[in-house]
Amino acid sequence: MSPWRAQIIHMKFFISAMLALAIGPAAPSVSRATTQDAAALTFCCSPQNGLFQSLASRKYRRFDSPLTAIEQAKTNSAVLILADGYPEKLTQLSEKELLFAQVKSLRLFIEFPEALPGIKMGAVKTIEWERSVVASTNFGDALPAMRILAIHDCHFVPTIAPNPWLVIARVAGFDTAVYGLPPNAAPILFEIPDKKILVATTKLSGFITGRFAPAKDWEVIWEIILAKLDPENTPHKIAWAPAVRPAFGPNEKLPRKFERLAFDSAADWIFKSRLLVHPSRQTEIQKALAANVETIATPSGDAPHGDGSLGILEGYASGIRHDGNQIQRLPIRADCNAESAMVLSLDAVLNKDKRSAATAKNLLDYVYFNSEICGGVRADPKHGAYGLISWGAVSPAWLVANYGDDNANAILATVVSAASLKDTQWDESVMKALLANLRTTGKLGFRGDRIDVPALEQQGWKYFHDASPVNYSPHFEAYLWACNLWAFRETGFRPFLDKTTNAIAMTMKVYPDGWRWKNNLERAHMLLCLAWLVRVDDTPQHREWLNRVANDLLKWQSKSGAIYETLVGTGGGHYQVPQSNEAYGTTETPLIQKNGDPASDQLYTTGYALLGLHEAVGATGDKKLRDAENKLAEFLCRIQIRSEKFPYLDGWWFRAFDDRRWEFWASSADVGWGAWSVEAGWGQAWTTAVLALRKKKTTVWELTKSSRIEEYFEKTRVAMELEK
């Protein structure tokens, strides 16, 4: 006779006495059916456990220790032993407790176990790019096999199990693991049928705290698990309010001044974000950036925030921790600082907020006067980088780069800020940046993605000025073209216009097949320069270009107002859809795997589309474009983040949104800026700015027409050695 069977026989001698303890007093309930349903499940967990709280209204019984839960559970019912110590402490269950559960014919659900009889368990592992995947038919048509889910910051116990329900694996795809499961997929949820045990190798009951996604899918998973555990297969409904959610539902009635409320929340977010660098954090941040470290833990809510004089950090990384928090991205980007200043400058105008005005000025002073961003070689008139704006501060990897699109974002945000604050102190720096980018633009009007300091030192600026590169990439080129058109209006300097009109004409001649990515990201970026080209030179052809790009973009505007991401082929260069499971998480990527995936991109597309549509309406008065702008603005107000638990997220926008689920969701393969990333600038900041411009009934073009930047043109042109 085996020791296991001998212990079972021994247990039967005292089972009657133990069952008496298991009966216990009946819990009060609203109905007999509710009492019976709830009695089928007994919990061993903390009162704060998310799963238990989602069922709290059903009067389920809860105990602190596995033995007590097993003792008190009804015979032939189920006990859920949840991982309160996760991720630091594994769940321990003694052989005695397992034997007792078997004698009582209990079904067990065990999370994050340290050991199980007959099963080899390895040391705890954590994920980097892995996601959970449905690996069976146990969840029915609602969640078919290969459906992808997110278990953020998953810590799991590796083991081998036949026929797992869920696995963890590095897979590519939006909803579905399009390339199947890799051989090393690890079981996350599996059944031991002969022992009536369901095992989760991680803490699945942390789905609320850990912000697992998609939320509705996790509701399905848990209701099926609970029904499976219930001997009668009775449904057990769960309900909870997500800690981070969209501001409004898809059909919810909006407040009368919803756009103004959205703007105010976004402006307030900058102060709640914990991203404004305080002197107490300066040394730590600078040391990390100097070592090319780009992320750091989020400081506590009572930590002081800066006043802008030391800059603002880039934002929040996409990865969500097991406690629901997100980590900060450390780079101090020139564009994000200028764009944050733009938002605060508009807040100072709309709300007469002196703190916003002061912080905006500090941020711009940091960019142009008090950091390395425009200092060092960029402040040396004899250097080829003179006047350019670096990608970011402190970090060697960021200081070396001069991206044209990032320079353009900073320039445009600064001229909006200057006009809002009625302050001219940054005009000379902006003029330097405009001419510095122009003189490193080739004869045909293209500049290329980036020109780094070493290349300028080796070849000089005239090499780039006299070259003839062609770069059909509006993402990198179009906002500099917009800057050039604006600068031509201010100065009348023909090279601003001539180079730009030539490059735009060449780019539109090959549209769309000749563009690098051929997607809505590029269309959204192209709108602004085309709208301003109509402002500068209103011809039928220029209007036709604007309407063609806008109409092609709006073919992808959904009923909700969202603009879906699109693909032609697989993308290109560093912005490519993963072509294998192994490629997931290795480069910058779109949010979708294929056309039809219902994702909008608030980082790269919708904010720029809103700005482009707004300026196009200002230039043309086109009703169709105005209606599309209104729909997009409403959509963006609806999906603004709301969170009482995480105030540093409340009021801004995540990169991704799925308007069919009405949830923050997408393929999160991007190596730096995934689905749940938060950027202090870029599309999110331009969304906010346009909401303010709409309130003021003006455009960027009109708001900035009183600029006095021309006063610095001649002096700067001579210093830049540019001929008239």
Residue, then its C-alpha position, 0 to 999 in steps of 0.5 A: m500500500s502506498p504512503w499516499r493511500a495509507q494516509i487517506i485511509h487514516m484520515k477517514f477515521f477522523i473525517s466525521a469530526m472535522l466535517a462538523l467544524a466545516i459546517g459552521p454558522a450559515a452566512p446571511s444572504v439576500s436569497r437562498a440561491t445566493t447562499q447556495d451558490a456562494a457556499a460552493l466556493t470558499f476562499c483563502c486570501s486577504p480581504q483585499n484580494g481583487l477576485f474576492q472583492s469582485l465577488a464580495s456582494r455574494k457573501y462568500r466565506r473567506f479564511d486566512s489559512p489554507l487549513t482553516a479554509i479546507e476545514q470549513a469548506k462544505t464537502n464536495s465544494a471548492v476552495l480557492i487558495l490565492a497568492d497573497g504573498y505574490p510575487e515575493k512569497l510562493t503559496q505553501l500547501s502541506e501534504k496534510e492539507l492536500l490529503f484532507a481536501q481529497v478526503k472531503s472531495l474538494r476541488l482546489f484552485i491553487e495560485f503560485p504554488e511552491a510545490l505540488p505532489g508529483i509535479k516538478m516546479g522550477a525557480v520563479k521567472t519573470i516576463e519581459w515581452e511574453r504575454s498570456v495565450v489561450a491554449s485550449t478550448n476550455f473558454g469556449d467561443a468567447l476566448p478561442a485558442m490562440r487569443i492573446l491576453a496581458i498579465h502585466d509583470c507576470h512572475f510564474v513558476p515554470t513547470i511542465a503540464p499537459n493540455p494547459w488552459l493558458v500559457i505564457a509566451r513571446v508571441a506576435g499579434f494583436d488579438t491572436a498569436v498569428y505565428g502559433l505558440p513557441p516551443n518554450a511556452a510555459p503553463i500558466l493555468f492547468e488542471i490536475p484532473d485525478k486530484k481535482i486541482l486547478v493550478a495557476t503558476t502565477k497570481l491570476s487573482g491579481f487581475i484587477t490590481g495588476r490591470f490585466a487586459p483586456a478586462k472583459d476577457w479576464e471577466v470571462i476567464w474568471e467566470i469560467i474558472l469559478a463555474k468549473l470549480d463549482p460542483e453544480n457548474t453554477p455561474h458566479k458573476i464578478a464585477w469591478a471598476p477598473a482603476v484606470r479607465p476612459a473618461f466616458g463610455p462610447n455612448e455616454k452623454l457628455p457634459r456641456k463643456f466636455e472639451r474645456l474639461a478635457f483640456d483642464s484635466a490635461a493641463d493639470w496632469i503635467f503637475k500631477s504627473r510626477l515628471l517635473v524634475h525636482p532638485s531632490r531627484q536631479t543627481e539620481i536622474q543625471k547619473a542614470l541618464a549619463a549611464n544611458v539608463e532610461t527608466i526609473a521607479t515612479p516616486s511616491g505621491d507625496a514627493p515634491h515636483g519641480d517647477g520646470s527649471l530642471g525640465i520634465l521627464e519623457g513620460y511613462a513606459s508601457g510596462i505595468r507592474h504587478d501592483g498596477n504602477q508604471i515606471q517613468r521614462l527618464p530622457i529629458r527630451a527637447d520636444c516634450n519639454a517645449e510641448s509641455a510648455m505649450v500646454l501650460s502656456l495655453d492654460a495660462v491664457l485660458n485659465k489665467d493660471k500664473r503657476s502654469a505660465a511660470t512653469a512654461k517659461n522655466l521649461l523653455d528656458y531649460v531647453y534654450f538656455n539652461s541645459e546642454i540641449c542648445g548648449g555646447v557645440r550647438a552654441d558655437p557659431k563655428h560648429g556645423a551643429y550651431g543652432l540645432i536642438s538636440w534630441g535630449a539632455v544629459s544622456p550621450a545617446w540623446l545629446v548626439a542626435n539632431y532629429g528633424d521631426d523633433n526639432a520641428n515639434a520643439i520649434l512649433a511648440t515654442v512659437v505657440s508658447a511665445a504667442s500665448l505668453k506674449d514673450t519674445q525671449w526665445d525668438e532668437s533661439v527659434m530663428k537659429a533652429l529654423l535656419a540651422n535645420l534649413r542649412t542642413t537640408g539638401k537641395l531638393g528639400f529633404r533633410g533625412d531622419r537625423i544628422d548627428v554631431p559627429a557627422l557634422e564635425q566630420q563633413g560640415w554643414k555645407y555637405f548636407h546643404d549641397a547634397s540631394p537626398v530624397n526621403y519620402s517620409p512625412h513622419f520625419e520631414a513634414y513638420l520641418w516643411a510646416c516650420n519652413l512655410w511658417a518661417f517664410r511667412e515671417t521672413g520672406f526668405r525664399p529658400f524656406l519656400d523653394k526647398t519646401t515646395n519642391a520636396i512636397a511636390m516630389t512627395m505628392k507625386v509618388y503618393p501613396d506608393g512611394w512613401r516609406w510607410k504608406n500609413n495613417l501615421e504619415r498621412a496625419h503628419m502630412l496634413l499640417c504642411l499641406a494646410w499651410l501650403v494652401r495658406v502660403d500659396d492657395t492653388p487648385q493643386h495644393r488644395e487637391w493634395l490636401n483633400r486627397v491626403a485628408n480623404d484617404l486618412l478619413k476613410w479609416q475614421s470609425k463611427s466612434g471618431a477614432i482613426y484606425e492604424t493601417l499598414v501597407g505590407t509590413g511597414g519598413g525600416h525600424y517601424q515594422v510589424p513583427q514577422s515572427n514571434e521572436a521579432y516581437g519587442t525588438t524594434e519600434t512597431p505599429l500597434i496593429q498586426k494587420n489592417g482591421d485591428p481596431a487600434s488608434d494611436q494617440l502618440y503618433t497619429t490622432g493628435y497630429a491628425l487633429l492638429g492637421l485637420h484643425e489647421a486645414v479647416g482654418a485654411t479652407g473652411d471645408k465642412k467635411l474636414r470640420d465634421a471629421e475634426n469634431k468627431l475626432a476631438e470628441f473621441l479623444c475627450r472620451i478616451q482621456i485617462r481617468s484614475e483616482k488610484f494613479p493620479y499621475l496618469d489621470g488626465w492624459w492619454f495612453r498610446a493605444f485604444d481599441d474602440r470596439r472593446w472601448e479599452f486601452w489595448a493593442s499589440s504592444a511590441d514597440v521596444g520603447w513606446g508600447a500600448w500603455s506608454v504615456e508621452a509628455g509631448w508628441g500627439q498627446a500634447w498636440t491633442t491638448a493644444v488643439l482643444a485650447l485652440r478650438k476653445k479660443k476659436t483660432t489656429v496655430w497659423e493665426l495665433t502666431k501671426s504677431s510673432r516678432i521673430e523676423e527681427y533676428f533673421e538677418k543677424t542669424r542668417v549672416a552667422m549661419e553663412l546663408e546667402k540671400 
